[in-house]
Amino acid sequence: SAVISQKPSRDICQRGTSLTIQCQVDSQVTMMFWYRQQPGQSLTLIATANQGSEATYESGFVIDKFPISRPNLTFSTLTVSNMSPEDSSIYLCSVGGPTGVYNEQFFGPGTRLTVL
Amino acid sequence: AQSVSQHNHHVILSEAASLELGCNYSYGGTVNLFWYVQYPGQHLQLLLKYFSGDPLVKGIKGFEAEFIKSKFSFNLRKPSVQWSDTAEYFCAVKGNNRLAFGKGNQVVVIP
């Protein structure tokens, strides 16, 4: 299994500011994913980040709001831009792949974001 | 896109009781099925998975799940729970390279 770390683990931010969340994996992985878990809700996929290409966003999520970088096979960042209280959530990084032994996905510890 | 339904969001039971959590999904193609668990203060961990073969799969900590293709279900079971099983349990379905989650079951086991 992959070991995933995220920074920061939590933050409290003011409305209108931006926060960049970092995800580091202990091994090279093809696919990285970013999820959001709002209070009392399930995990929702924000986007899929592949190294060397643009991230693929799910319906309801846009690049201007959630820009993603994937500079190499072990690292990715998610930025939550121009934040509002509705962005308060836990943001999770996940790694895996579509085929072979990477059909299962592993999750990081999450970043708990509170927007005031 | 696939969707996943979990019922009885809050479950409270006593130690040694049996646990069954229902999971139904909708997706027309081939799927991989998972149950994840999130213990208090910890991150999501894989409990068990089904890719193919025997539809009854066994996971960690005495959990098992049965895939019933005709019912689009993947229910989780444990015959005798312990206090340490207090956690949130998520069913997830992977289809078309997308992993979709149910809303989860908050399980509280009373000593």
Chai-1 contact restraints between the chains, C-beta under 6 A:
chainA,res_idxA,chainB,res_idxB,connection_type,confidence,min_distance_angstrom,max_distance_angstrom,comment,restraint_id
A,S42,B,F101,contact,1.0,0.0,6.0,A-B,restraint_1
A,S42,B,G102,contact,1.0,0.0,6.0,A-B,restraint_2
A,S42,B,K103,contact,1.0,0.0,6.0,A-B,restraint_3
A,S42,B,G104,contact,1.0,0.0,6.0,A-B,restraint_4
A,L43,B,F101,contact,1.0,0.0,6.0,A-B,restraint_5
A,P98,B,N97,contact,1.0,0.0,6.0,A-B,restraint_6
A,N103,B,N32,contact,1.0,0.0,6.0,A-B,restraint_7
A,E104,B,L46,contact,1.0,0.0,6.0,A-B,restraint_8
A,E104,B,K49,contact,1.0,0.0,6.0,A-B,restraint_9
A,Q105,B,L99,contact,1.0,0.0,6.0,A-B,restraint_10
A,F107,B,H43,contact,1.0,0.0,6.0,A-B,restraint_11
A,F107,B,L44,contact,1.0,0.0,6.0,A-B,restraint_12
A,P109,B,H43,contact,1.0,0.0,6.0,A-B,restraint_13
